């Protein structure tokens, strides 16, 4: 659920970082923060709660810089507190934001404590910051230090890193979590989601598993998992700028529910010739197969359950029914906190898509 935004520019990075965080609010989070380099010196601000609280703190105590990283956090290791919020800093000179979970953080933490590093948070992320600081002492640049660090990590991560030792770049890395680089004119950007960067660019490079990237104003250098220079395709995004705005909906979950049919169609349209989805999935006899269908069973939980219900109200040739009248919700035991459900949609009762 966490979100990452990064900026390498000549203009002020703070407004871009804050707008990026606002555009990632739909993911859910419990704290937010940012760190910037101002004339080579690191400055940081973190708050618990909504991005608006971080904005209020910025208004009261402005920070500035043309290079920066920002983050919205959903607590995993450590409760929602300011100390546990990102970015995390090592010895005042390295800042990092992180999505994902590091499985071997306890082993690394013990080793770092033996090397004299102190910890101010309960997070696995602070381990990464100290590890990068440790490797930077014997590395020629931040990119090399980050590569040495991620080689020691077990788990999933997307990282964005700043360092006073190399104040002209952001270094990114990914394994199991999405990371994207946005390309501008004499400025470049980083994020965990394209939507965060739509106001500033439409051109993106998506990092692949094991990639580590050095992002500067006029250049992007990528090293792949094998340690070789890599080139990633530049893609143009056609997402509207308001793709992650709530619009007419009361909350983001409701927006997601109503947009699922369109989202699925847009996802599949390039992969299915002529838009014949049924033929592609079930073969030439699809029409005959579906003439005999009486009901659809959706195994789902959470948003998927509600989306299944909404998807059943769109046949104009059938009379309106009250919500859920055409659905049976049958609990299915499972290992997660929220039970799954088998949702039955009877074609003869409700309106169905």
TIZA-587124 format. One record per residue (C-alpha): x negated, y negated, z. Coordinates in nm, 2 decimals. Layout:
! residues N
GUMAR      X      Y      Z
GUMAR      X      Y      Z
...
END
This chain:
! residues 353
GUMAR      X      Y      Z
GUMAR   0.00   0.00   0.00
GUMAR  -0.30  -0.23   0.04
GUMAR  -0.39  -0.49  -0.22
GUMAR  -0.72  -0.64  -0.34
GUMAR  -0.78  -0.97  -0.53
GUMAR  -1.12  -1.12  -0.63
GUMAR  -1.24  -1.43  -0.81
GUMAR  -1.57  -1.53  -0.96
GUMAR  -1.53  -1.88  -1.10
GUMAR  -1.65  -2.24  -1.10
GUMAR  -1.31  -2.38  -0.98
GUMAR  -1.18  -2.32  -0.63
GUMAR  -1.11  -1.95  -0.57
GUMAR  -0.87  -1.99  -0.28
GUMAR  -0.55  -2.09  -0.47
GUMAR  -0.60  -1.80  -0.71
GUMAR  -0.67  -1.55  -0.42
GUMAR  -0.36  -1.67  -0.24
GUMAR  -0.13  -1.64  -0.54
GUMAR  -0.27  -1.30  -0.61
GUMAR  -0.18  -1.19  -0.26
GUMAR   0.17  -1.32  -0.30
GUMAR   0.21  -1.12  -0.61
GUMAR   0.10  -0.80  -0.42
GUMAR   0.36  -0.86  -0.14
GUMAR   0.60  -0.61  -0.30
GUMAR   0.36  -0.33  -0.19
GUMAR   0.42  -0.38   0.18
GUMAR   0.15  -0.48   0.43
GUMAR   0.10  -0.59   0.79
GUMAR  -0.19  -0.84   0.77
GUMAR  -0.38  -1.05   0.52
GUMAR  -0.71  -1.22   0.49
GUMAR  -0.97  -1.37   0.26
GUMAR  -1.35  -1.44   0.25
GUMAR  -1.53  -1.69   0.02
GUMAR  -1.88  -1.79  -0.05
GUMAR  -1.93  -2.17  -0.03
GUMAR  -2.28  -2.28  -0.14
GUMAR  -2.40  -1.93  -0.06
GUMAR  -2.25  -1.91   0.29
GUMAR  -1.98  -1.67   0.38
GUMAR  -1.65  -1.79   0.54
GUMAR  -1.35  -1.58   0.64
GUMAR  -0.99  -1.62   0.76
GUMAR  -0.76  -1.34   0.87
GUMAR  -0.41  -1.32   1.01
GUMAR  -0.15  -1.06   1.12
GUMAR   0.18  -1.08   0.94
GUMAR   0.30  -1.23   0.61
GUMAR   0.09  -1.41   0.35
GUMAR   0.27  -1.73   0.45
GUMAR   0.11  -1.70   0.79
GUMAR  -0.23  -1.68   0.63
GUMAR  -0.14  -1.99   0.41
GUMAR  -0.03  -2.18   0.72
GUMAR  -0.37  -2.09   0.88
GUMAR  -0.55  -2.21   0.57
GUMAR  -0.36  -2.54   0.57
GUMAR  -0.46  -2.59   0.93
GUMAR  -0.83  -2.48   0.88
GUMAR  -0.91  -2.50   0.51
GUMAR  -1.20  -2.30   0.36
GUMAR  -1.33  -2.33   0.01
GUMAR  -1.55  -2.16  -0.24
GUMAR  -1.56  -2.06  -0.60
GUMAR  -1.63  -1.69  -0.53
GUMAR  -1.40  -1.49  -0.30
GUMAR  -1.21  -1.17  -0.21
GUMAR  -0.87  -1.13  -0.05
GUMAR  -0.66  -0.84   0.09
GUMAR  -0.33  -0.73   0.22
GUMAR  -0.36  -0.44   0.46
GUMAR  -0.12  -0.16   0.56
GUMAR  -0.26  -0.02   0.88
GUMAR  -0.42   0.33   0.87
GUMAR  -0.73   0.33   1.10
GUMAR  -0.64   0.09   1.38
GUMAR  -0.32  -0.10   1.47
GUMAR  -0.23  -0.43   1.30
GUMAR  -0.45  -0.69   1.46
GUMAR  -0.67  -0.97   1.34
GUMAR  -0.99  -0.77   1.42
GUMAR  -0.86  -0.48   1.21
GUMAR  -0.75  -0.70   0.92
GUMAR  -0.97  -0.73   0.60
GUMAR  -1.21  -0.86   0.49
GUMAR  -1.47  -0.70   0.72
GUMAR  -1.81  -0.85   0.76
GUMAR  -2.15  -0.70   0.84
GUMAR  -2.39  -0.92   1.03
GUMAR  -2.25  -1.24   0.89
GUMAR  -2.37  -1.18   0.54
GUMAR  -2.16  -0.91   0.36
GUMAR  -1.78  -0.91   0.33
GUMAR  -1.57  -0.62   0.20
GUMAR  -1.21  -0.54   0.12
GUMAR  -1.11  -0.18   0.08
GUMAR  -0.81   0.03  -0.03
GUMAR  -0.80   0.40   0.06
GUMAR  -0.93   0.62   0.34
GUMAR  -1.29   0.73   0.41
GUMAR  -1.27   1.08   0.56
GUMAR  -1.63   1.09   0.69
GUMAR  -1.63   0.75   0.86
GUMAR  -1.69   0.90   1.21
GUMAR  -2.02   1.06   1.11
GUMAR  -2.13   0.74   0.93
GUMAR  -2.02   0.53   1.23
GUMAR  -2.23   0.74   1.47
GUMAR  -2.54   0.70   1.25
GUMAR  -2.49   0.33   1.21
GUMAR  -2.46   0.28   1.59
GUMAR  -2.79   0.47   1.63
GUMAR  -2.94   0.21   1.38
GUMAR  -2.82  -0.08   1.61
GUMAR  -2.50  -0.18   1.42
GUMAR  -2.21  -0.30   1.64
GUMAR  -1.84  -0.26   1.55
GUMAR  -1.56  -0.51   1.61
GUMAR  -1.27  -0.31   1.46
GUMAR  -1.12   0.04   1.46
GUMAR  -1.13   0.07   1.08
GUMAR  -1.31   0.30   0.85
GUMAR  -1.37   0.00   0.63
GUMAR  -1.62  -0.17   0.87
GUMAR  -1.84   0.14   0.83
GUMAR  -1.87   0.07   0.46
GUMAR  -1.97  -0.29   0.52
GUMAR  -2.25  -0.20   0.76
GUMAR  -2.36   0.08   0.53
GUMAR  -2.40  -0.16   0.24
GUMAR  -2.59  -0.41   0.46
GUMAR  -2.82  -0.12   0.57
GUMAR  -2.89  -0.02   0.21
GUMAR  -2.93  -0.38   0.08
GUMAR  -3.24  -0.42   0.29
GUMAR  -3.42  -0.17   0.07
GUMAR  -3.23  -0.24  -0.26
GUMAR  -3.31  -0.49  -0.53
GUMAR  -2.95  -0.61  -0.56
GUMAR  -2.60  -0.57  -0.43
GUMAR  -2.49  -0.34  -0.71
GUMAR  -2.76  -0.09  -0.62
GUMAR  -2.68  -0.11  -0.25
GUMAR  -2.31  -0.04  -0.32
GUMAR  -2.40   0.25  -0.54
GUMAR  -2.61   0.40  -0.27
GUMAR  -2.33   0.35  -0.02
GUMAR  -2.04   0.50  -0.22
GUMAR  -2.26   0.81  -0.29
GUMAR  -2.23   0.88   0.09
GUMAR  -1.86   0.83   0.11
GUMAR  -1.60   1.11   0.12
GUMAR  -1.24   1.01   0.05
GUMAR  -1.06   0.76  -0.17
GUMAR  -1.15   0.40  -0.22
GUMAR  -1.13   0.08  -0.42
GUMAR  -1.38  -0.18  -0.30
GUMAR  -1.47  -0.54  -0.36
GUMAR  -1.78  -0.67  -0.20
GUMAR  -1.94  -1.02  -0.15
GUMAR  -2.30  -1.08  -0.02
GUMAR  -2.49  -1.40   0.07
GUMAR  -2.79  -1.22  -0.08
GUMAR  -2.63  -1.23  -0.43
GUMAR  -2.38  -1.52  -0.41
GUMAR  -2.29  -1.52  -0.78
GUMAR  -2.11  -1.19  -0.81
GUMAR  -1.85  -0.95  -0.68
GUMAR  -1.93  -0.58  -0.68
GUMAR  -1.64  -0.34  -0.73
GUMAR  -1.62   0.04  -0.69
GUMAR  -1.35   0.30  -0.73
GUMAR  -1.28   0.66  -0.65
GUMAR  -0.92   0.78  -0.63
GUMAR  -0.77   0.43  -0.60
GUMAR  -0.70   0.19  -0.89
GUMAR  -0.93  -0.11  -0.96
GUMAR  -0.91  -0.35  -1.25
GUMAR  -1.13  -0.64  -1.38
GUMAR  -0.96  -0.94  -1.53
GUMAR  -1.15  -1.13  -1.80
GUMAR  -1.13  -1.51  -1.83
GUMAR  -1.33  -1.79  -2.00
GUMAR  -1.64  -1.86  -1.79
GUMAR  -1.47  -1.68  -1.50
GUMAR  -1.37  -1.32  -1.42
GUMAR  -1.15  -1.16  -1.17
GUMAR  -1.09  -0.83  -0.97
GUMAR  -0.78  -0.67  -0.84
GUMAR  -0.62  -0.34  -0.74
GUMAR  -0.32  -0.43  -0.96
GUMAR  -0.28  -0.62  -1.29
GUMAR   0.02  -0.80  -1.15
GUMAR  -0.21  -1.00  -0.91
GUMAR  -0.39  -1.16  -1.20
GUMAR  -0.12  -1.23  -1.45
GUMAR  -0.13  -1.61  -1.39
GUMAR  -0.50  -1.63  -1.48
GUMAR  -0.56  -1.37  -1.75
GUMAR  -0.40  -1.12  -1.98
GUMAR  -0.72  -0.93  -2.07
GUMAR  -0.82  -0.64  -1.84
GUMAR  -1.07  -0.36  -1.81
GUMAR  -0.97  -0.06  -1.59
GUMAR  -1.25   0.11  -1.39
GUMAR  -1.27   0.48  -1.42
GUMAR  -1.34   0.73  -1.14
GUMAR  -1.69   0.68  -0.99
GUMAR  -1.75   0.34  -1.16
GUMAR  -1.93   0.06  -0.99
GUMAR  -1.91  -0.28  -1.15
GUMAR  -2.10  -0.61  -1.11
GUMAR  -1.86  -0.89  -1.19
GUMAR  -2.01  -1.24  -1.27
GUMAR  -1.87  -1.55  -1.43
GUMAR  -1.99  -1.47  -1.78
GUMAR  -2.06  -1.10  -1.76
GUMAR  -1.94  -0.76  -1.64
GUMAR  -2.18  -0.47  -1.59
GUMAR  -2.04  -0.12  -1.52
GUMAR  -2.23   0.19  -1.41
GUMAR  -2.05   0.52  -1.44
GUMAR  -2.04   0.81  -1.20
GUMAR  -2.35   0.96  -1.37
GUMAR  -2.55   0.64  -1.31
GUMAR  -2.54   0.53  -1.68
GUMAR  -2.43   0.20  -1.82
GUMAR  -2.07   0.22  -1.94
GUMAR  -1.83   0.02  -2.16
GUMAR  -1.46   0.02  -2.08
GUMAR  -1.19  -0.08  -2.33
GUMAR  -1.04  -0.43  -2.30
GUMAR  -0.66  -0.41  -2.29
GUMAR  -0.41  -0.69  -2.34
GUMAR  -0.12  -0.69  -2.09
GUMAR   0.23  -0.77  -2.20
GUMAR   0.38  -0.78  -1.85
GUMAR   0.58  -1.09  -1.79
GUMAR   0.44  -1.33  -1.53
GUMAR   0.74  -1.27  -1.31
GUMAR   0.70  -0.89  -1.31
GUMAR   0.65  -0.87  -0.94
GUMAR   0.90  -1.15  -0.84
GUMAR   1.21  -1.05  -0.65
GUMAR   1.43  -1.25  -0.89
GUMAR   1.80  -1.19  -0.82
GUMAR   1.74  -0.91  -0.58
GUMAR   1.75  -0.94  -0.20
GUMAR   1.44  -0.73  -0.15
GUMAR   1.18  -0.55  -0.35
GUMAR   1.32  -0.20  -0.29
GUMAR   1.65  -0.31  -0.45
GUMAR   1.46  -0.45  -0.75
GUMAR   1.27  -0.13  -0.79
GUMAR   1.58   0.08  -0.78
GUMAR   1.76  -0.12  -1.05
GUMAR   1.45  -0.14  -1.27
GUMAR   1.36   0.23  -1.27
GUMAR   1.56   0.32  -1.58
GUMAR   1.40   0.04  -1.78
GUMAR   1.05   0.12  -1.64
GUMAR   1.08   0.49  -1.73
GUMAR   1.19   0.40  -2.08
GUMAR   0.90   0.16  -2.13
GUMAR   0.66   0.42  -2.00
GUMAR   0.78   0.68  -2.24
GUMAR   0.87   0.48  -2.55
GUMAR   0.51   0.49  -2.70
GUMAR   0.48   0.86  -2.63
GUMAR   0.80   0.98  -2.79
GUMAR   0.85   0.92  -3.16
GUMAR   1.18   0.76  -3.26
GUMAR   1.29   0.74  -2.90
GUMAR   1.43   1.09  -2.91
GUMAR   1.35   1.17  -2.54
GUMAR   1.57   1.47  -2.52
GUMAR   1.43   1.63  -2.83
GUMAR   1.08   1.58  -2.71
GUMAR   1.15   1.74  -2.37
GUMAR   1.39   2.02  -2.47
GUMAR   1.33   2.07  -2.84
GUMAR   1.57   2.04  -3.14
GUMAR   1.85   2.21  -2.95
GUMAR   1.86   1.93  -2.68
GUMAR   2.20   1.80  -2.78
GUMAR   2.37   2.14  -2.75
GUMAR   2.19   2.21  -2.42
GUMAR   2.32   1.88  -2.27
GUMAR   2.68   1.94  -2.38
GUMAR   2.69   2.22  -2.13
GUMAR   2.54   2.03  -1.84
GUMAR   2.79   1.98  -1.55
GUMAR   2.56   1.82  -1.29
GUMAR   2.21   1.70  -1.22
GUMAR   2.02   1.78  -0.91
GUMAR   1.75   1.54  -0.80
GUMAR   1.51   1.65  -0.52
GUMAR   1.40   1.32  -0.37
GUMAR   1.34   1.11  -0.06
GUMAR   1.33   0.74   0.02
GUMAR   1.36   0.51  -0.28
GUMAR   1.39   0.80  -0.52
GUMAR   1.71   0.92  -0.35
GUMAR   1.87   0.57  -0.38
GUMAR   1.74   0.53  -0.74
GUMAR   1.91   0.86  -0.82
GUMAR   2.24   0.72  -0.69
GUMAR   2.21   0.39  -0.88
GUMAR   2.13   0.59  -1.20
GUMAR   2.47   0.76  -1.17
GUMAR   2.68   0.44  -1.22
GUMAR   2.64   0.35  -1.58
GUMAR   2.89   0.53  -1.80
GUMAR   3.15   0.28  -1.92
GUMAR   3.38   0.56  -2.05
GUMAR   3.44   0.68  -1.69
GUMAR   3.64   0.50  -1.42
GUMAR   3.46   0.31  -1.14
GUMAR   3.40   0.50  -0.82
GUMAR   3.30   0.38  -0.48
GUMAR   2.93   0.41  -0.41
GUMAR   2.81   0.76  -0.33
GUMAR   3.15   0.92  -0.40
GUMAR   3.00   1.13  -0.67
GUMAR   2.69   1.23  -0.47
GUMAR   2.63   1.50  -0.22
GUMAR   2.33   1.43   0.01
GUMAR   2.19   1.76   0.14
GUMAR   1.89   1.74   0.38
GUMAR   1.59   1.95   0.29
GUMAR   1.33   2.02   0.57
GUMAR   0.98   1.90   0.49
GUMAR   0.65   1.80   0.65
GUMAR   0.69   1.43   0.61
GUMAR   0.84   1.18   0.86
GUMAR   1.15   1.13   0.64
GUMAR   1.35   1.43   0.52
GUMAR   1.39   1.50   0.15
GUMAR   1.73   1.53   0.00
GUMAR   1.89   1.73  -0.27
GUMAR   2.13   1.48  -0.45
GUMAR   2.40   1.63  -0.66
GUMAR   2.55   1.41  -0.94
GUMAR   2.87   1.54  -1.09
GUMAR   2.92   1.42  -1.44
GUMAR   3.30   1.45  -1.42
GUMAR   3.34   1.22  -1.12
GUMAR   3.10   0.92  -1.14
GUMAR   2.95   0.71  -1.41
GUMAR   2.62   0.86  -1.51
GUMAR   2.31   0.76  -1.70
END
